[in-house]
Amino acid sequence: MTEADVVDLIVELLAEDAGENPGQLHAELLELGDDMPIDSLLGVDILARVQNATGTFLPATEETAWAMRSVRRFARAVFRQLEAQRSESA
């Protein structure tokens, strides 16, 4: 899974919750600078669903909370965690 795949996963989950087309939402996010268009409750749900889909875990830290304010930062944090897990298991 690449960082771009994680971005796509996050956008798909957000679009699903909003009842929007993922392509349309992706275009809107690019226009808005990739800010996460969600409240904190939906953020927790999206975090859990991304963790389940990727098999990774992000700790409940200030860094994770900051990363979740942006689709790209969130995807980067998930991708880094995936890479760390791969390195540990190798």
C-alpha positions in Angstrom: 0.0 0.0 0.0 1.4 3.4 -1.0 0.7 6.8 0.6 -1.5 7.6 -2.4 -3.5 4.4 -1.7 -4.0 5.6 1.9 -5.2 9.0 0.6 -7.7 7.3 -1.7 -8.9 5.1 1.2 -9.5 8.1 3.4 -11.3 10.0 0.7 -13.5 7.0 -0.1 -14.5 6.7 3.6 -15.2 10.4 3.9 -17.2 10.3 0.6 -19.2 7.3 1.8 -20.1 9.0 5.1 -21.1 12.2 3.2 -23.0 10.4 0.5 -20.7 12.0 -2.1 -18.8 10.7 -5.1 -15.1 10.1 -4.1 -13.8 11.8 -7.2 -15.9 14.9 -6.5 -14.8 15.0 -2.8 -11.1 14.5 -3.9 -11.4 17.5 -6.2 -13.1 19.6 -3.4 -10.3 18.6 -1.0 -7.6 19.7 -3.4 -9.4 23.0 -3.8 -9.6 23.4 0.0 -6.1 22.3 0.7 -6.9 18.8 1.9 -8.4 19.9 5.2 -10.5 17.1 6.8 -14.1 18.1 6.4 -15.2 16.3 9.6 -16.0 16.9 13.2 -14.1 15.1 16.0 -16.7 12.2 16.3 -16.5 11.4 12.7 -12.7 11.7 12.9 -12.6 8.9 15.5 -14.8 6.8 13.3 -12.6 7.4 10.2 -9.4 6.7 12.2 -10.8 3.3 13.4 -11.9 2.4 9.9 -8.6 3.3 8.4 -6.8 1.4 11.1 -9.0 -1.7 10.4 -8.5 -1.4 6.6 -4.7 -1.1 6.8 -4.0 -3.2 9.8 -2.1 -0.4 11.5 -2.6 1.5 14.8 -2.0 5.2 15.4 -1.7 6.1 19.1 -4.0 8.7 20.6 -1.4 11.5 20.7 -1.2 15.1 19.9 0.7 14.3 16.8 -2.0 12.0 15.6 -4.7 14.6 16.3 -2.7 17.2 14.4 -2.2 14.8 11.5 -5.9 14.1 11.3 -6.6 17.8 10.4 -5.5 17.1 6.9 -6.1 14.2 4.5 -2.5 14.2 3.3 -1.0 14.5 6.8 -3.2 11.7 8.1 -2.3 9.5 5.1 1.4 10.2 5.7 1.1 9.2 9.3 -0.7 6.0 8.5 1.8 5.2 5.7 4.8 5.8 8.1 3.2 3.5 10.6 2.8 0.8 8.0 6.4 1.2 6.9 7.5 0.9 10.6 5.5 -2.3 11.0 7.0 -3.7 7.8 10.5 -2.9 9.0 9.8 -4.6 12.4 8.5 -7.7 10.8 11.3 -8.0 8.3 
